Amino acid sequence: MKKGILLAVVLILLSSLFVACGKKENNNTAAENNAGAGDKAPMKKVALVLPEKIGVNAFFVQMDEGFKKAGKEFNVETKTIESTDPAAFEQNLRSTVAENYDLIITATFQAEDALKKVAAENPEKPFAIIDTVVDLPNVRSVVFREYEASYLLGAAAGLATKSNKVGMVVAIDAPLLKKYTEGFKEGLKYTNPKAEMLVNYVGGFTDPAKAKELALLQFSKGADFIAGASAVGDLGVFEAAKEKGFFTSGQDIDNTGVDPEHVVLAQLKGTDTVAYETVKSFSEGNFAYGAVDYGLKEDGVGLTYVTRDSQTPLNPFIGQATVDKVKAIKDDIVSGKLVVKNPLNP
């Protein structure tokens, strides 16, 4: 009897010892796991600070889409901040610095002055700007070779026009927009040396009424194709085209679906692509300062039906024969056989 009791006590003690050892092992594992979790790098934070409200400007809408897509795919915390005026924009830049965002992205020449100040005051903070160049050691500048896509647009217009008069309604008379006007002019000359180009400037980026007035003026002078290059003002060009029956093109995104009978082409700019690539390179540790540009070769710019398919059927005014000829021109530009000069370089 005493032996039985003694054996039971020993078994109980051994059982307690095993449980204790087991608990100790589990606690150590949890501690190790917690330590491992603590060693993980925190999620990076990237801000996109825009110099105006996104509104209906496809340039910013598309950029924001690419920015957010990259955030989801590369596990980056993203925040888009819209500005109401230049003073608010500079303050928004400063706020993102104060909130310690790891990378701050902005865009367009509207942002240049404020970024130059804020980036210079914060030399250790990484910045990026899309669609213009800010020459500072902590800024990555991403620009486009729009003149290559404009060349294709002008080439298509030269082949399609029946009146030998084509036009372009442009936002403002600024050096940056020569990448549109001069590229178009050279492409037009390449395919149709007899064609005349008409150019008028709206005086801003958000005035459809004025853009419509200028498009009607060009139509009255015989233009049967009038390209829109006036941002939100393009909506006025589209209106005029529908009223008078001429043909037109939009900018940045494929907006041929707005009015397939009259909006027959779109000059494309991959603001979504470059915003996406900027976030991707930063998240992967490949982010570099200095200027980088995107053209036809990098799929940063393009033309509907030529470099990218469209859900809108090709309008007979353009026609497949014209598309095929312009595709051949595109291939020559990409290969280097045909060089389209940057009008901003002397």
QUISUL-V912648 format. One line per field, one symbol per residue. burial: 1 if it has 24 or more other ideal C-beta (glycine too) atoms within 12 Angstrom, else 0. A space follows every 50 residues. Layout:
burial->???
//
This chain:
burial->00000000000000000000000000000000000000000001111111 11010011111111111101100101111111100000110111011000 11111111111101110110010011111111110101111111111111 11111111111010111111110001111111111111011100111111 11001111011111111110001111111111111111111000011111 11111101110111111111111111111111100010100111110011 1111111101010110110001101110110011000001011100
//
